[in-house]
Amino acid sequence: MNESKYFLAAQLGAAIHYDDEQQLQSIAQQLRSVHSELALVDGLRLCHLFCGIPKLIRSLNVLGPFKNLPNDCIATDGEEQFRMVYAEDADIVLSHLQNTDPTVLAWVLNHAYGTVFANSSYSLLDREMASIFILTLGNCHQQALSHVRACARHGADAEQLLADVQAFSFFSTEQQCLLSASIRSCFDLDE
């Protein structure tokens, strides 16, 4: 069983997504014991970007209380964080978001990248790898593909990702196939 931070965070996201309190508690305990309480809380915070604030609050209520957590959420330049993730694709995505809804663009830059991603104990690569699993679970395949590209740019191991896709029991067969195809195409792997 993969006990890496990103895989456990993705499983945490699945338990939140499916409202599975038993899985939520089990995965949370695993994150706490293998990594830390901070890894659990940062995993929950990451998951709220995909599962929503009400489910985050419900999860915090189920899993709390939390001890000795830093309370210093410092906002940073979200666009800088965003550009680190998206690299050469950043201008295209920023333009798309600006044309779709400038308010959402501000939320993405200021909250998701400038606050949540900037204040996480997860590495950039761990955040990206967890993101592709949770986005796929929510059938946000275009967004997942963008984050698979980021995984490729930032040194993910394609074979490990493909193995993890197979091991991620929360996916439907279709979701598993779509994410595997995205990984193969972004990493230029032969079918």
N, C-alpha and C positions, 0 to 999 in steps of 0.2 A: 504494500500500500504506500502510495506517495504521501509523505508527510511534509512536503515542502510548503512554505508559507503561502505561495500563490495558489497551490492546488487546494489547500484547506480553506483559503479565503473564497475560492470559487464554489466549493462545496457549501460553505456557510451561506453564500449568495443563493444557492439552489434551495437550501432549507428555508431561507427567508422567502424566496419567490413562491415556493409551494406551501407556505404556512405550516411547515412540518416541525412542530415544537420539539418532538423527541429527537429528530436529526439535528436541529439547531443546538440543543443542549449537548448532544454527543460530540458534534464537531467543535463546538466552543470549548469543551473540556480538552479535546485533543489539541487545539490551538494553544490553549493556556499551558498545558503540560509540556508540549514539544517546543514551543517558542516562548510565549510570555503573555501576560494579561494585556500588555500594550499591543501585541500582535493581534489579539482578539478584538480589542476596541478599534484599532486601525482597520482591521478587516471589516468590521461592521460599518465603519464610516465609509470605506470604499464601496461596500455593497449598497449603501443608500443612494449612490449616484445612479444605480440601475434598478433598485427595488422601491425607492421612495422613502420619504421621511417618516410617514406613519408606521411603516414596517420596521424602520430603524428604531423608533421609540418603543414599539412593542417588543422588539428583540432585546433592547437594553433593559426593559422591565423584566423580561423573562430571565435574563442572564446576570443581572446585577445583584448586589451592588459591586462596584469596581473600586479597587483600592490603589492609592499612590499613582494616579495617572496625572501626567503633566496637564496643566490647564492654560497653556500658552498657545493659542491658535493665532499665528501671525500670518496675515495676508501678504502675499508676495506678488510679483509680476506674473499674472496668469498667462499672459501671451508668451512670455519667455519659456515657461514650463510647457505650454502647448507646442511651441516650435521645437522644443527638444524631442517631444514625442513624434510629431508629424513630419519634421524635417522638410524635405522638398515638397511634400504634399500640403504643408501648412497654409500657404496662400490660397490654394484651391478650396480647402475646407473652410477657412475663415470667410472667404468670399461667399461660399454657399450659405453659411450660417447667417451672414450679414443680410443676404438677399431673402432668406427664409423668414427670419425674425431677429432683428437686432437686439431685442431684450434677451432672447435665449442665448445669443452670442455672448452678451455681457455675463449672463449666469454661468455659462460654460467657462469663460476665461476667469472670472472673478471667484466663483465658488469652486467649481470642479477642479480647475487647475491651480488657481491662485491660493486656495485655502486647503481643500481636501488633499490633493496630490502633494502640495508643497509642505504639508505638515504630517507626513506619513512615515512610519518606521519601515514601510515596504520600499524596496528599491524600485527604480523606474521600471525595470524589466519585470519584477514580481507584480507590480500594479498592472502592467500591460497584459501579462499572461492571465492573471485572474480576470481581467476585463473581457478578454475574448471568450472565455467560458460563460461568464454571466450574460454578456450581450447575446451570445448564441442561444442560451437558454430562453431569453426573452424574444427570440426570433428577430433580433436587430442585426441581420446578417451583413448589411452594408457597413454599419458601424464596426461590427466585429472584424470585417475584412480590413478596414483602416487600421485597427489595432494589431491585426496579424502582421501587416506591413511594418508597424512600429516594432513588433517583436523581432522581426527579421533584421531590421536596422540596428537593433540594440543587443544583438548577440544571442538570441534564443536558440536552443538546440531543437531543430525541426523534428528529429526522431523522437526526442523526449516529449515534445508537444503532441505528436501523433499518438504516442503510447498513452499519454494522459487523456486524450480525447476518447480512446477506446476504454479507458478505465473509469471515465466519468459517468457513473451509472444514472445520472439525472437526465441525460440527453435522450431524445427520441432518436430513432434510426435516421430520420431525415436530418435532424440537427447535427448528428455525428458525421454524416456524409458531407454536409455543407461545410462544416468547420474543417474537416480533413482536406477537402478539395481546396479551400482557401489557403491552408497551410502549404499544401503541395505546390500550388501556383505561386505563392509569394516566395517560397524557398527554392523554386525551380527544381522540384523533385519529379522524377519520372513516375507516372502512374503505375 
